Amino acid sequence: MSEEGVFGITAAEKFFGLILIIVGALTLYFTLTSAQALSIYAGLFGFLSFIILAVGFFLLITKAD
C-alpha cells in the first residue's frame, strides 16, 4: 500500500474520532442538563454518550498500520 493511502486512512480515522468526541460530549452535556425531563432514561443516554466518547478517544489515540 502506498504512503498516501496510509496517510488518508490515518487522517480520516483521527477526524472521525474528533467528530465522535464532539458528538459524545454534546450528548453527555445535554443528557446531564436535562436529566429531569428524561427521568428514567437519563442513565441510559448518559451511558451511551460515554460509549461514544470512549470510541472517539480510542480512534484518536490509536495508530493505523
Beta strands, then each sheet from edge to edge (+ up, - down):
end
